[in-house]
Amino acid sequence: MMSYNFYGGENFTRIQGAIENASAGDTVLVYNGTYFENVVIYKRFTCIDLNKIKF
């Protein structure tokens, strides 16, 4: 599984990593899958399921 910080263009293996590296207002894209982690949200950002986006 992998998440992606849209504006930073970086890939992360954990959703929390993408959140920590996102700036307020960024978009974090998350691939479909099961993630076993606790996520702490402490800033405003958009989180999108990559499988729901039609390219």
BARO-672956 format. One record per residue (C-alpha): residue number from 1; x, y, z. Coordinates in steps of 0.1 Angstrom, whole numbers, plus 5000, padded with zeros to 4 digits. Layout:
<nodes>
<node n="NUM" u="X" v="Y" w="Z"/>
...
</nodes>
This chain:
<nodes>
<node n="1" u="5000" v="5000" w="5000"/>
<node n="2" u="5011" v="5035" w="4994"/>
<node n="3" u="4999" v="5071" w="4999"/>
<node n="4" u="5010" v="5101" w="4979"/>
<node n="5" u="5013" v="5137" w="4988"/>
<node n="6" u="4999" v="5153" w="4956"/>
<node n="7" u="5015" v="5187" w="4960"/>
<node n="8" u="5049" v="5174" w="4973"/>
<node n="9" u="5050" v="5146" w="4947"/>
<node n="10" u="5063" v="5122" w="4973"/>
<node n="11" u="5053" v="5086" w="4979"/>
<node n="12" u="5049" v="5072" w="5014"/>
<node n="13" u="5043" v="5037" w="5027"/>
<node n="14" u="5022" v="5051" w="5056"/>
<node n="15" u="4993" v="5075" w="5055"/>
<node n="16" u="5007" v="5092" w="5086"/>
<node n="17" u="5040" v="5099" w="5067"/>
<node n="18" u="5020" v="5117" w="5040"/>
<node n="19" u="5000" v="5137" w="5065"/>
<node n="20" u="5032" v="5147" w="5084"/>
<node n="21" u="5048" v="5160" w="5052"/>
<node n="22" u="5017" v="5177" w="5039"/>
<node n="23" u="5012" v="5214" w="5042"/>
<node n="24" u="4978" v="5228" w="5053"/>
<node n="25" u="4955" v="5227" w="5023"/>
<node n="26" u="4974" v="5199" w="5005"/>
<node n="27" u="4958" v="5168" w="4990"/>
<node n="28" u="4968" v="5133" w="5002"/>
<node n="29" u="4959" v="5105" w="4978"/>
<node n="30" u="4955" v="5071" w="4993"/>
<node n="31" u="4956" v="5038" w="4974"/>
<node n="32" u="4930" v="5012" w="4981"/>
<node n="33" u="4940" v="4986" w="5007"/>
<node n="34" u="4941" v="4979" w="5044"/>
<node n="35" u="4963" v="5000" w="5065"/>
<node n="36" u="4972" v="4989" w="5100"/>
<node n="37" u="4981" v="5022" w="5117"/>
<node n="38" u="4968" v="5049" w="5139"/>
<node n="39" u="4965" v="5082" w="5121"/>
<node n="40" u="4967" v="5116" w="5139"/>
<node n="41" u="4952" v="5145" w="5120"/>
<node n="42" u="4963" v="5179" w="5133"/>
<node n="43" u="4960" v="5201" w="5102"/>
<node n="44" u="4936" v="5207" w="5073"/>
<node n="45" u="4941" v="5187" w="5042"/>
<node n="46" u="4921" v="5168" w="5016"/>
<node n="47" u="4923" v="5130" w="5016"/>
<node n="48" u="4912" v="5112" w="4984"/>
<node n="49" u="4909" v="5075" w="4976"/>
<node n="50" u="4929" v="5071" w="4944"/>
<node n="51" u="4907" v="5043" w="4932"/>
<node n="52" u="4877" v="5067" w="4930"/>
<node n="53" u="4895" v="5091" w="4906"/>
<node n="54" u="4888" v="5087" w="4870"/>
<node n="55" u="4918" v="5096" w="4848"/>
</nodes>
